[in-house]
Amino acid sequence: MNAVVKIEDQNVNVVEYKNLPVLTTEQLSEFYGTDSVRIQQNHLRNAERFTEGKHFFKVEGEHLKDLKKSLTSSKIVSPNTRSIILWTEKGAARHAKILDTDQAWEVFEKLEDCYFAMREIAQPKPPKEKHIQIGTITRQFSIMCKALGFKGNQHTLAVDRAVKNATGISPLEMIGETHLIAENKQQVFTPTQLGELCEPKISARKVNEILAQLGFQEKAGSIWAVTPKGEKLCEMLDTGKKHSDGTPVKQVKWYQSVMEDIKQALLNGVVQ
């Protein structure tokens, strides 16, 4: 059962993620007397002030499925939701500061004293012998991942996943570091999301055409392939799915910095 607290004379189910109390965008907007679009806009317009893992968590894929199963109230997350932003105490405080209304500040104080005061759920600690075993296994997987060419955060996360698959225990969770500081701290967006950021909005198809005109990608059969010029401007993410020939399906997400190139291209009439 999820814990229930009373805020503004309402019984509120405490949403937990990574053993921390968090709020959905809809909950936050309702508490602060605004709408969810305003919260989303403030996030996008102040992206440099929000750090994933500190101010918010973006939950999607299998993690979202697990979250939906853990919630006692189906109204908190829509069954059709493909991804969701969950705000931590620091994220809620940042939004209160950006909105800067009496209601936002008053409600945040109540959230701080009640909702976010929920203590982190205690996790059972493995015995000392298990720690030693995990340390040995971690070193072995680290050597293997380096041999496979993994570097930086990709290496760390690959080792953590391998150890968890082998032992059921995540070394990162053991030390309380479930999220790593991104090597590139820009947010990433799909072509659809980039189109939403344009004024007026444009379609994902037009965004892809502009990225191609700029030399950042090119058409390879029915898919868009990132060019060497565009490699430093995007991230290639595994979707967990496979094509009919068995090859993994990858998704390209572009750094926020490409928006300047897209806007300039639209001004110059690159794509009509």
N, C-alpha and C positions, 0 to 999 in steps of 0.2 A: 504493500500500500504506500502511495506517496503521502508525505506529511501534508497537513493542511494548516494554514495560518490565516489570521484575520487581518485584512488590510482595508481601510476605508469602509468598515462594516461589511466587508465581503469575505467569504471563506474562499481562500485561494489555494489551489493545489501547488505544492512546491515542485518545480521541475528540476530534476537532478541530471547533470551530465559531467562525466569525469569526476564524480563524487563531489561536485560543487552545485550549489543552488544557482539556477540561471533563469532568465526570463525570455520569452519569445518577443518578437517585435510587436505582435498584436497586444500582448499583455502590457508591455512597456508603454505603448501609445495610449492605451486605455487609462492606465494609472496617471500618466502625465497630462491627460486632457488634450491630446492631439490625435492625429490619425497615423496609421502605419506608413503611409506614403511619405509623410513628413520625416519620420524616423529614418526611413530608407534614404531619402534625399540628403539628410544631414550626415548620414554615414558616408555616402558617395562624395559629397562636397568637402568633407573633412577626413578623407581616407587616411591621410598621413598621421592623424591623431589617434587612429584605432589600430591596434596590433592584434592579429589573430592569436588566440591562445592566452591573451592577457585581458582584452576588452570583450572579446566575443569568440564563439566557436561556430564554424560553418559545418553543418552536419549533412551528409548526403550518403548515398549508396547503402552499403550494409550497416554502417553506423546509424543511419536514419531508421532503418528497419528495426534495429535493436532498441532504439529510443522509443519508437511507437509501441513496441511490445511492453516496454517498462512503464508506460504511462497508464494510470488508472482512468484518466478522463480522455476519451477520444476527441473531445472538442478542442483540446490544446493544440494538436497537430492534425491537419486535414489528411485523410487517407491518400489523397492524390498529390500531396506535396512531394516534390522531388529533392528539394534541399531546404534547409531552414537555418536562420541565424539565431543563435542563443547568446544573450547578453549576460556577462558576469557583473559582479558588483561594481567593478571599476568601469565597465562599459556603461552601466546604468548611470553612474555618476557623471561620466563624460557627456552623455545625452542631456542630463539635467542642466549641465553647465552651458551646453550649446543652446538649448531652448530658453534657459534663463527666465522661467516664469515662476511665480509664487507657488503654483500648484506642483510643478515639477520638483522644486526643492523640498516642499513640505512632504510630498509623498516619498521622495527618495529617503528622507530621514527615517520615515516609518519602515521602509523596505530595509534600510540599513540595520535598524534596531530589531526587526522581526524576521523578515524573509531571508535576508542574507546572513543572519546570525545562526542559521542552521549549521551545525558543525559538520565537518567532512566525515564521511562514513569511514569508520576504522576498517582497515584491510588486514586480513590475517597474514602474519609474517611467516615465511618459510623457515624451517630450522636452519641452524648454522651450517650443517653439512650440505643442505640444499643450496645455500649461498655459494659455497666453494664449488659445487658441481656446476652451477649456472655460470660462474666466472670462467671456468675451464671451457665450457661449451661456447660461451660468448667469444672468447679469444679464437677458438677454432673457426667459428663462423666469420669472424672479422677477417681472418687470413683468406678464407674462401672468397668473401665478397670483394676484397681488394684484388684478388687474382682475376675476378670477373670484370674488373674495371669500374666498380662503384667508388664514388668519391664524395666527400663532404657529407651533407645531410642525407643524401641518397644512400651512402654507405651505412650511416648510423641507423637509419630506419630499416634498411634491408637486414642488418644484423639483428635488430630488435624483433622484427617479424619472424626471422628464422628461429631465434631462441624461443619465442613464444609458441611457435608451431611445434617445436621439439619438446618443450617442457611445460607449456601452459602458463608460463610466467614471463612477463615483459620486464626486461632490465630497466627500461625507461620509467615504467610505472613504479618500480621498486624504489627508484631514487627521486620520484616526484616530478619528473620532467617529461610529461606526456606530449608536449609540443616543443619543437625546436625553433630557434630564431631563424627566420628565412634568410638565405644567403642574398636573395634579392627581395627587398621589403615592399616592393610594389604589389598592389592587388592585381589579380589576373581576371580577364573577362572573356567570355565567348563572343563571337561576332554578333550574335543577337543582342547581348548586353551592351556591346560597344555602340550598336545602332540606337539603343534606348538612350544612351548618353548624348547623342547628337541632338541639335536643335535646328530645324525640326527633326524628329526621329526618322531613321532610315532602316531599311530591311537588312537582314543578315546577308542576303545575296549581294546587295550593293556594297556592304562593308567588305565582303570577300573580294569583290571586283576591285575596290580601291586598294586593298592590301596587295593584290596581284599587280596593279598598275605601279605601285610603289616598289615592287620588286621583292616583297617580303614573302610571297608564296607564289606557287604556280600550279596549274591544273595537271594532275597525273591520272588520266583516265576519268573516273567519276569522283575523285577526292582531291582535296587541296593539299599540296606538299610544301612544307616550309623550305625556303631557299637558304643558302648560307648567310645571306644578308639579314634574313629575318630570325635566324636561330637565337640571337641574343635578345630578341624582343618578345619571346614567348616561352611557354612551358609546355612540354609534351606529357600528358597524363594518361596513365592506364585506366581503362574503363572497366576492366574485368571481363569484357566480352571478346568474342573472336569472330573473324570473318569466316565465310563458308570454307575457305582454304585452310583454316586453322590458325592463321596469323592473328596476333592480338590487335584489338581495335584501340586506337589511340585518339585522344581528344586534344586539340590545340587550344590553349587559352593565352591571350595576348596581355602583355603588361599595359598598365594604364597609360604609360608614356606614349604609346602609339596613337592615342587620341589626338595629340597635337598634329601628327602627320595626316591623320584622317580629316581633321577640320581644315587644314591647309589645302588638302587635295580637293575638298568640296568647294572651298573658296576659289580655287584655280580651275574648277570645272573639269577635274580629271574624269569623273564619271557622271554622265547625264542621267 
